[in-house]
Amino acid sequence: MKRTTTLLLSLFLSSAALPLAAQTQITTTITPDKALQVARIAVPRPDTTLPLETINTPFFAPLTRDLAYSGVFAIAPIPPNIPPGADLAKAANAQFVLALKIDKQGEEFTVEARLLDSTGATQSGKRYRGSSGALSRIAHTIANDLVRTVNGKPGIFLSRIGFASNRTGHFEIWLMDWDGANQRQITRHNALSILPSWSADGERMVYTLFPTGGTSDMYIINRRDGGRVRVRTGLGLNTSATFSPISNDIAFVGSVAGNPDIYVIKDDGTNLRRLTSDSSIESTPEWSPNGQQISFTSGRSGSPQIYTMDADGANVQRISFEGEWNDDATWSPDGSQLAYTSRIDGRFQIRVADLVTHQSRILAGEGSNEQPTWSPDGKWIAFQSNRSGRWQIYRMRVDTGSDLLQLTFEGENKDPDWSKKETANGQ
Amino acid sequence: MSKAFKAFAITLALLALVVAPACHKQQPIKVAPSADTGPVVPPIPPTVTTATAQTVTTEPDFVSPKTETVSTDTLPNDIEELNRVAQARGYVQDAFFEYNESTLTADAQSALTSSATWLKKNGQYNLLIEGHCDERGTEQYNLALGDRRANQAKEYLVTLGIDSGRIRTVSYGEERPFDPGHTEAAWAKNRRDHLVLVGK
């Protein structure tokens, strides 16, 4: 028994005027067992002397959007003119009320967020300080803290998605917040730059650069100063590079004389190790979350299929058997599932395979859908699709394939990689 | 009521419409104290910890003030012109592949044989072989496939007597199609080794 509600996101974000909301259809699906875990929360107008216009777009819209997508809270409609407390909770039939107070001294905003229960008693409370530029980060931080308070686990609202975009004329590495906001270019090589992959601590990304001159090289970019370092492997290709979650190792595809294999190298360019030695094509390595295994794609059976091996190359096991082209395997955060790209009837779809039961299911969509990447809480998958005629990045729920949201609109956008940390603010 | 607050209230009401019907008529959620079936809420000290405010700042975020250009070779214009002429006159000829194959077909071998003949006579140029794939595969596997295609041609040219030190390879996978179309004719053009003359 399912109940589905659909409306245009642009309606409820009309006052927020977010470009990403344009004509995006959102489907919310809540099954009865899940509804039990969703708490209704009333979020009245912040107590502030500041003009609401200055607060809404940078702060209130992202906060309420985070809560609405949290899977933990449902926003309760509120009657007017009731101050935060037991009366409001009762009138809104809400289990929680979020009381927000915003002050500004000089250039610094102070936001006080108190979570009240239905009796009006404070369950938790915290103050947050920052400049106007930090207001959306404050909103995401509050949402994370509220989810942690009720759920025991932090939200994913400070996580980010790295990707490649050609909106400047050629592909460079870009970054966006989990909701598609704050899209910004982080490399300026003026040369083809693709396949970014986060380090476990969110401080670095590794990617492939094609400088003029006919090579492809591995580069690391640092968050703190934007500095870029080339990792010299001595091999060809240097594609699909990915950081180990537990060490400074980077797995990648290297090639010697036209034989692409999976290699591992330290991030300083030392200690190169070859993990596969088959004469077939090997590509697309991805570490398991505990760093003990690596999934990869191999053509050794005659078609590209998904395999796993231990991090030293031993104990190779074939995972995919269906269809004649599978690639882009990526592990769920708990390590129990692999999502990968699987060709079905001439198009690619995202397939999610359980590594214990060996059962798989397809999250089908229009067009071709490739390069899945998991949110840190394992509830969402971002991927690229050409359903609009151009490659764009979308996000959907892993369990149902619902709540589809297009995150990019300018140029072509691909190679999404979701940061591994649950938050990106040192928490 | 201010205009802004009206918009704000409408926002909330509409937002509530998204979620409320979804929860409505579900099993009602009970709230503590008789929270047998209610959500699990870990006990929290009922105090406001306003004394410890967390500072949230904007931090440097991968952005370098400098524009960095990574460039190894800058080819003079006359090399580009030479490449146009060499392709047009068949001095060097691209080699084409079957779908998801890196084996050199008879036609591909013939194209490379002609190219080798010209390269032997024109030792002042080196060769870059670009491996390309059609869009039907996946990006990451195709990068590896393009590498194999480029190296198959290199190996063949070496057996025909070209010094391996004169030949470099790169794979562009499906990144740089020659024909942007989505037909078999376009795909066939895009599965190729593209031979590029470079200066020494």
HADDOCK unambig.tbl for C-alpha pairs under 7 A between the chains (distance, minus, plus):
assign (segid A and resid 3 and name CA) (segid B and resid 22 and name CA) 5.96 0.50 0.50
assign (segid A and resid 4 and name CA) (segid B and resid 22 and name CA) 6.58 0.50 0.50
assign (segid A and resid 5 and name CA) (segid B and resid 18 and name CA) 6.31 0.50 0.50
assign (segid A and resid 5 and name CA) (segid B and resid 22 and name CA) 6.36 0.50 0.50
assign (segid A and resid 7 and name CA) (segid B and resid 18 and name CA) 7.00 0.50 0.50
assign (segid A and resid 12 and name CA) (segid B and resid 11 and name CA) 5.04 0.50 0.50
assign (segid A and resid 12 and name CA) (segid B and resid 14 and name CA) 5.38 0.50 0.50
assign (segid A and resid 12 and name CA) (segid B and resid 15 and name CA) 5.50 0.50 0.50
assign (segid A and resid 13 and name CA) (segid B and resid 11 and name CA) 6.61 0.50 0.50
assign (segid A and resid 15 and name CA) (segid B and resid 7 and name CA) 6.32 0.50 0.50
assign (segid A and resid 30 and name CA) (segid B and resid 22 and name CA) 6.12 0.50 0.50
assign (segid A and resid 32 and name CA) (segid B and resid 26 and name CA) 5.96 0.50 0.50
assign (segid A and resid 32 and name CA) (segid B and resid 27 and name CA) 6.94 0.50 0.50
assign (segid A and resid 35 and name CA) (segid B and resid 23 and name CA) 6.16 0.50 0.50
assign (segid A and resid 35 and name CA) (segid B and resid 26 and name CA) 6.92 0.50 0.50
assign (segid A and resid 36 and name CA) (segid B and resid 29 and name CA) 6.29 0.50 0.50
assign (segid A and resid 36 and name CA) (segid B and resid 38 and name CA) 6.97 0.50 0.50
assign (segid A and resid 36 and name CA) (segid B and resid 39 and name CA) 6.68 0.50 0.50
assign (segid A and resid 37 and name CA) (segid B and resid 39 and name CA) 5.32 0.50 0.50
assign (segid A and resid 39 and name CA) (segid B and resid 39 and name CA) 6.88 0.50 0.50
assign (segid A and resid 52 and name CA) (segid B and resid 4 and name CA) 6.11 0.50 0.50
assign (segid A and resid 53 and name CA) (segid B and resid 4 and name CA) 6.57 0.50 0.50
assign (segid A and resid 74 and name CA) (segid B and resid 19 and name CA) 6.00 0.50 0.50
assign (segid A and resid 75 and name CA) (segid B and resid 15 and name CA) 6.91 0.50 0.50
assign (segid A and resid 75 and name CA) (segid B and resid 16 and name CA) 5.47 0.50 0.50
assign (segid A and resid 75 and name CA) (segid B and resid 19 and name CA) 6.65 0.50 0.50
assign (segid A and resid 76 and name CA) (segid B and resid 16 and name CA) 5.32 0.50 0.50
assign (segid A and resid 76 and name CA) (segid B and resid 20 and name CA) 6.65 0.50 0.50
assign (segid A and resid 77 and name CA) (segid B and resid 12 and name CA) 6.14 0.50 0.50
assign (segid A and resid 77 and name CA) (segid B and resid 13 and name CA) 5.05 0.50 0.50
assign (segid A and resid 77 and name CA) (segid B and resid 16 and name CA) 4.78 0.50 0.50
assign (segid A and resid 95 and name CA) (segid B and resid 31 and name CA) 6.45 0.50 0.50
assign (segid A and resid 122 and name CA) (segid B and resid 46 and name CA) 5.63 0.50 0.50
assign (segid A and resid 122 and name CA) (segid B and resid 47 and name CA) 6.79 0.50 0.50
assign (segid A and resid 122 and name CA) (segid B and resid 48 and name CA) 7.00 0.50 0.50
assign (segid A and resid 123 and name CA) (segid B and resid 44 and name CA) 6.05 0.50 0.50
assign (segid A and resid 123 and name CA) (segid B and resid 46 and name CA) 5.36 0.50 0.50
assign (segid A and resid 124 and name CA) (segid B and resid 44 and name CA) 6.88 0.50 0.50
assign (segid A and resid 124 and name CA) (segid B and resid 46 and name CA) 6.71 0.50 0.50
assign (segid A and resid 124 and name CA) (segid B and resid 47 and name CA) 6.86 0.50 0.50
assign (segid A and resid 124 and name CA) (segid B and resid 48 and name CA) 6.11 0.50 0.50
assign (segid A and resid 125 and name CA) (segid B and resid 48 and name CA) 4.87 0.50 0.50
assign (segid A and resid 125 and name CA) (segid B and resid 49 and name CA) 5.79 0.50 0.50
assign (segid A and resid 125 and name CA) (segid B and resid 50 and name CA) 6.59 0.50 0.50
assign (segid A and resid 126 and name CA) (segid B and resid 48 and name CA) 6.91 0.50 0.50
assign (segid A and resid 126 and name CA) (segid B and resid 49 and name CA) 5.76 0.50 0.50
assign (segid A and resid 126 and name CA) (segid B and resid 50 and name CA) 5.27 0.50 0.50
assign (segid A and resid 126 and name CA) (segid B and resid 53 and name CA) 6.25 0.50 0.50
assign (segid A and resid 127 and name CA) (segid B and resid 50 and name CA) 5.69 0.50 0.50
assign (segid A and resid 127 and name CA) (segid B and resid 53 and name CA) 4.50 0.50 0.50
assign (segid A and resid 127 and name CA) (segid B and resid 54 and name CA) 6.20 0.50 0.50
assign (segid A and resid 128 and name CA) (segid B and resid 53 and name CA) 5.53 0.50 0.50
assign (segid A and resid 128 and name CA) (segid B and resid 54 and name CA) 4.96 0.50 0.50
assign (segid A and resid 128 and name CA) (segid B and resid 55 and name CA) 5.68 0.50 0.50
assign (segid A and resid 128 and name CA) (segid B and resid 56 and name CA) 6.53 0.50 0.50
assign (segid A and resid 129 and name CA) (segid B and resid 54 and name CA) 6.42 0.50 0.50
assign (segid A and resid 129 and name CA) (segid B and resid 55 and name CA) 4.75 0.50 0.50
assign (segid A and resid 129 and name CA) (segid B and resid 56 and name CA) 5.72 0.50 0.50
assign (segid A and resid 130 and name CA) (segid B and resid 55 and name CA) 6.18 0.50 0.50
assign (segid A and resid 130 and name CA) (segid B and resid 56 and name CA) 5.17 0.50 0.50
assign (segid A and resid 130 and name CA) (segid B and resid 57 and name CA) 5.53 0.50 0.50
assign (segid A and resid 133 and name CA) (segid B and resid 58 and name CA) 6.75 0.50 0.50
assign (segid A and resid 134 and name CA) (segid B and resid 56 and name CA) 6.61 0.50 0.50
assign (segid A and resid 134 and name CA) (segid B and resid 57 and name CA) 5.79 0.50 0.50
assign (segid A and resid 134 and name CA) (segid B and resid 58 and name CA) 5.56 0.50 0.50
assign (segid A and resid 138 and name CA) (segid B and resid 56 and name CA) 6.41 0.50 0.50
assign (segid A and resid 150 and name CA) (segid B and resid 41 and name CA) 5.25 0.50 0.50
assign (segid A and resid 150 and name CA) (segid B and resid 42 and name CA) 6.73 0.50 0.50
assign (segid A and resid 186 and name CA) (segid B and resid 62 and name CA) 5.65 0.50 0.50
assign (segid A and resid 186 and name CA) (segid B and resid 63 and name CA) 5.60 0.50 0.50
assign (segid A and resid 188 and name CA) (segid B and resid 67 and name CA) 6.09 0.50 0.50
assign (segid A and resid 188 and name CA) (segid B and resid 68 and name CA) 6.36 0.50 0.50
assign (segid A and resid 189 and name CA) (segid B and resid 68 and name CA) 5.94 0.50 0.50
assign (segid A and resid 189 and name CA) (segid B and resid 69 and name CA) 5.15 0.50 0.50
assign (segid A and resid 189 and name CA) (segid B and resid 70 and name CA) 6.15 0.50 0.50
assign (segid A and resid 190 and name CA) (segid B and resid 69 and name CA) 6.67 0.50 0.50
assign (segid A and resid 211 and name CA) (segid B and resid 70 and name CA) 5.95 0.50 0.50
assign (segid A and resid 211 and name CA) (segid B and resid 71 and name CA) 5.88 0.50 0.50
assign (segid A and resid 212 and name CA) (segid B and resid 71 and name CA) 5.56 0.50 0.50
assign (segid A and resid 212 and name CA) (segid B and resid 72 and name CA) 6.45 0.50 0.50
assign (segid A and resid 212 and name CA) (segid B and resid 73 and name CA) 6.54 0.50 0.50
assign (segid A and resid 213 and name CA) (segid B and resid 72 and name CA) 5.82 0.50 0.50
assign (segid A and resid 213 and name CA) (segid B and resid 73 and name CA) 5.17 0.50 0.50
assign (segid A and resid 214 and name CA) (segid B and resid 128 and name CA) 6.95 0.50 0.50
assign (segid A and resid 214 and name CA) (segid B and resid 170 and name CA) 5.60 0.50 0.50
assign (segid A and resid 215 and name CA) (segid B and resid 170 and name CA) 5.43 0.50 0.50
assign (segid A and resid 216 and name CA) (segid B and resid 170 and name CA) 6.87 0.50 0.50
assign (segid A and resid 221 and name CA) (segid B and resid 62 and name CA) 6.99 0.50 0.50
assign (segid A and resid 222 and name CA) (segid B and resid 62 and name CA) 5.86 0.50 0.50
assign (segid A and resid 223 and name CA) (segid B and resid 60 and name CA) 6.79 0.50 0.50
assign (segid A and resid 223 and name CA) (segid B and resid 61 and name CA) 5.02 0.50 0.50
assign (segid A and resid 223 and name CA) (segid B and resid 62 and name CA) 4.01 0.50 0.50
assign (segid A and resid 224 and name CA) (segid B and resid 60 and name CA) 5.35 0.50 0.50
assign (segid A and resid 224 and name CA) (segid B and resid 61 and name CA) 6.01 0.50 0.50
assign (segid A and resid 224 and name CA) (segid B and resid 62 and name CA) 6.04 0.50 0.50
assign (segid A and resid 225 and name CA) (segid B and resid 60 and name CA) 6.35 0.50 0.50
assign (segid A and resid 225 and name CA) (segid B and resid 62 and name CA) 5.88 0.50 0.50
assign (segid A and resid 225 and name CA) (segid B and resid 63 and name CA) 6.41 0.50 0.50
assign (segid A and resid 225 and name CA) (segid B and resid 64 and name CA) 5.98 0.50 0.50
assign (segid A and resid 226 and name CA) (segid B and resid 61 and name CA) 6.91 0.50 0.50
assign (segid A and resid 226 and name CA) (segid B and resid 62 and name CA) 3.81 0.50 0.50
assign (segid A and resid 226 and name CA) (segid B and resid 63 and name CA) 4.62 0.50 0.50
assign (segid A and resid 226 and name CA) (segid B and resid 64 and name CA) 4.51 0.50 0.50
assign (segid A and resid 227 and name CA) (segid B and resid 64 and name CA) 6.57 0.50 0.50
assign (segid A and resid 240 and name CA) (segid B and resid 140 and name CA) 6.65 0.50 0.50
assign (segid A and resid 257 and name CA) (segid B and resid 151 and name CA) 6.05 0.50 0.50
assign (segid A and resid 258 and name CA) (segid B and resid 147 and name CA) 5.64 0.50 0.50
assign (segid A and resid 258 and name CA) (segid B and resid 148 and name CA) 4.29 0.50 0.50
assign (segid A and resid 258 and name CA) (segid B and resid 151 and name CA) 4.78 0.50 0.50
assign (segid A and resid 258 and name CA) (segid B and resid 152 and name CA) 6.93 0.50 0.50
assign (segid A and resid 259 and name CA) (segid B and resid 148 and name CA) 6.32 0.50 0.50
assign (segid A and resid 260 and name CA) (segid B and resid 144 and name CA) 5.88 0.50 0.50
assign (segid A and resid 281 and name CA) (segid B and resid 144 and name CA) 6.56 0.50 0.50
assign (segid A and resid 281 and name CA) (segid B and resid 145 and name CA) 6.92 0.50 0.50
assign (segid A and resid 283 and name CA) (segid B and resid 140 and name CA) 6.76 0.50 0.50
assign (segid A and resid 283 and name CA) (segid B and resid 141 and name CA) 5.70 0.50 0.50
assign (segid A and resid 283 and name CA) (segid B and resid 144 and name CA) 6.46 0.50 0.50
assign (segid A and resid 284 and name CA) (segid B and resid 140 and name CA) 6.07 0.50 0.50
assign (segid A and resid 284 and name CA) (segid B and resid 141 and name CA) 6.85 0.50 0.50
assign (segid A and resid 327 and name CA) (segid B and resid 138 and name CA) 6.75 0.50 0.50
assign (segid A and resid 327 and name CA) (segid B and resid 141 and name CA) 6.95 0.50 0.50
